[in-house]
Amino acid sequence: MIITDTHTHLYSEAFDEDRNSMIDRAIDNGVSRFFIPAIDSTYTEAMLQLEKDYPKNIFLMTGLHPTHVKDNYKEELKHVEDLLTSRKFYAIGETGIDLYWDKTTLGIQKIAFKHQIQLAKKYKLPIVIHCRDAFDEIFEVLEEEKGDGLFGIFHCFTGDFEQAHRAISYNMKLGIGGVVTFKNGKIDQFLNQIDLKHIVLETDSPYLAPVPYRGKRNESVYILEVLEKLSGIYNLPMETIAEITTENSKAVFKI
C-alpha cells in the first residue's frame, strides 16, 4: 500500500530532535511519498537538505506562504522565481490568502497570490492553496485566473459542500487531513457526496494532528488515521482509498 502525504512541513523546527526517525516511521508504515510546501526563503536550505537525505521520497514545492507576505514580499517572490529557473519543483505553494492572522495585508496577499499563479502557469505547475477565513477572496482570484493552466490542490479544505464543488470547478483537488476526524470538522458530513477522484490526503504536519492525537504534534504516519476515517466515510478498504488518492496526487504533481 503506497500512501501519499501531499502536504507536510518535515523541515519544521518541531522535528529537529527526531526528524529522521519520524520520517522513517512513516515510510515503514507505507507513507512513502512526501510533498513539501514552502513558507519563505528562510526554509529553503532545510528543504533542499531533506531532498538530499530522502531523494526517492521527498518532492519539493516553492512559494511564499500568505502569512509571510510582508513588506519584503517582492524580494521573497524574486527568490521563488530564481529557484524556478535553477532546478525542478513539483508545485507552487503554499500560496493563497489568510485573513485569520492579519487582515491588513490583504492587498499584498492578493498580489502575491496572483503572481504565484502566473508563475505556476508559466512553468506548467500546480498550485497548492492555503485558505483561512478567505474563501470569498480566494474564489475571486481563481475566477479571474481560471482556465486549463490553472490546477492544483485546495490544501486543508475546511469549507462546506458548495465551496467544495466550487473549488473543484477550478481544477482543484481537495486536500483532506486531520480536520476530517474532528467532531466539529463538519466536512465528514458531506464528503461521501464528493467523488474520490477529487480527493488527496495530507497531514499538514506538525499542525492539525488527527484524533486521537489532536492537540499534539502531528507527523506523517498519522495520515493512517485520516485514511481510516475516509475508509469509513466511503465504505471502501483503506488500500483502495490509498491507491485512488495516490493516483490523484500523481495526476496533480506528474510524478
N, C-alpha and C positions, 0 to 999 in steps of 0.2 A: 504494500500500500504506500503510494507516494503522496505525501501531503505537502501543500504549498502554503507558506505564510507570506502573503503578498504585502505585508506592511509590518516591519519590526525594526526598532531602533537598537540594534545589537551593539552599537558603539556607545550607548548611553553610559554615563558615569555610574548608573545603578548596577552595572555588571562588572565594574572594574576588578572586583575581588574574585570573581568566579566565571568570567566570560567564556573561556574555552570549555569548561566542564558543563556550563549551561547549554552551549551550542551543541556539544557532543551528546548531551542527554536528549535533546530534541531529535537529532539525527538518528540516534539509537531507537527512537520511537516512531520513525517513519517520516518525520518532518525534515525533508532533505533539500527544499528549495526556499531560500530566504530572500525577499526583495526589500532593499534597504533605502528608505526615503531620506532625503537630505533635509537639513534645517537651515544652516547657513555655512559660510566659509570656514568657521572655526572647527567644524567637524569633518572637513574633507580628508585630512590626513588619516584620521581614525577609520574612516570608511574605506579608504584605499588599503589600509593595513588589514582590515577584515577580509577584503577580497584576496589579498596575498595569502592569508592564513587558510582560507577555505575557498580556493578557486573554483571548485566544482559545485559549490552550494550557494555562494553569495553573489547576488546580482544588484548592482548599484543604480540608483537614480541620482539626478542632480536637480537642484531647485532652491527656492527661497521660501521658507515657511511663513505664512501670513503674520504670525505673532512676532516674527523677526524682521518685518518690514518697518524699518526705522528711517532716520534721516539719511543714512548711508545706503539706502536701498539700491541706488543706481550702481554703486561700486559692487554691491553683492550680486546684482544681476549681470554685471560685466564678468564677475568671477564665474558665474554659471555659463555664460557664453564662451569664455576661454576654455573651460573644461570640455564643453561640447565639441570644440574644434580640435582637442588634443587626444581624445580617446572615446571609447564606446560607453554609452549608458543605455539603460533599458526603459527609462521613463523620465519625464519631467515631474518632479514632485518632492516633498508635497507642496502644493501651491493651493491658493484659494482665498477665502475670506473668513476671518474670525472676529466677531463683534462681542464676544464674551469678555475678553480681557481689556480691549481698548477700542472704543468706537471712534475716537478722534483720528485714527489713521485710515479710516475707510477709503478716503480718496486715493491715497498712495497704495493701499492694498489692492484696489481695483486696477490701478495702473500696472502694478507688478504681476497680478494675475493674468491680465490680458497679454502682457509682454511674454510671459512664460507659455501661454497658449500658442502664441505666434512662433516661439522657438520650437515647441513640440510639433507644430505643423511643418516648419522648415525642415526639421530632422526626421519627420515621419515617425514620431514617438507618441506613446500615450501620455496623458496627464493623469496625475493622482491628486484628487481634490480633497482638501481639508475644508470642512464647513462646520462652523459653530455659531449658532444664533444668526445665521446669514443665508437661509435658503432663498429668500426673495432676491437678495443681491447676487448670489451665485447664479441663479437661473437667469437673471437679467444679462449677465455677461455671457453665459452659454448660449442664450438666444441670439446674441449678436455674432457669436463665433461658430454657430452650428454648421454642419456640413460633413462631407466624407472625411476630411482631415482631422476632425475632432473626435477623439475616442479616449477611453481610459477607464478609471475606477473612481467611484464616489466613495472615498475612504471613510470607514467608521460610520456607515449610514445609520442615521437615527431618526429619519423622517417618517411620515405617515404613508399610507398606501398610495395616495395621489402623488405625493412627492417622489415616491419610488418609481412610479411609471414615468413621471416627467424626467427624472434623471436618466432612466433607460432610454428615453426618446432622444437623448443627446449622445447615444452610443456609449453609455457608461455602464460598467458592471457595478454591482453593489458590494462593497467590502463589508462583510459580516464578521464581527468579532464578539468579544465578551459581553457586550450590551444585550445580545440576544438571550443570554442566560439570566439577566436581571429581572426581578419581579415587576419593576416599573419601567422596563426597557421598551415595552409595547410592540416592537417590531415582530416579536414572535406570534402576535395575534393575527397578522395578515401575511406573513412570509410564505406560507404554503400556497398562496394565490399568485406568487411570483415564480415564473419558470426558473428552474435551477440553472438554465443556460445563462442567466443574468447574474449569477452569484459567484463571488470568490471569497476565500477565507483569509482572515488576518488576525493578528493579536494586538497590534499597536504596542507591543511590549517595549518598555516596562510599565506601560499605562493600561488601565481598564482590564484588570485581571477578571476572568470569568468566575462565576460561582463554581466551586466553593472557595475560591481564592480571593474573592472580591475584597478590595482594600489592601491587599498585599502586592508585592512586586510581581508584575506579570512576566512571563517568559514564553518562548515559542512553543515549548512542549504542551503548554496549557491550551493550545489550539485543539487538542483532543477533546476538551470539554465543549468547545464550540461545535466540533464535528458530531459529537454525541447528541447535542441539542438539536442540530439540524436533522440528524437521523430520525429523531422522534417527530419533528415537525413535518418532514416529508414522507415519513413512514418508509424509509429506504435504509439499506445497510450502510454503515459508516464507510465501508470500502467503496460503495457506489458514489456516495457524496464526495469522498476524497478524489475519486477518479474524475468525476464531472467537473468539480471546481478546479482541479489541477489543469485539466484540458482548457477550461475557460481562461486560466491565467496564461497558458501558452498562447492562446489567441490574442490576448492583450499585449504581452511582453515579447512575443515572437521568439520564445525560447522554451 
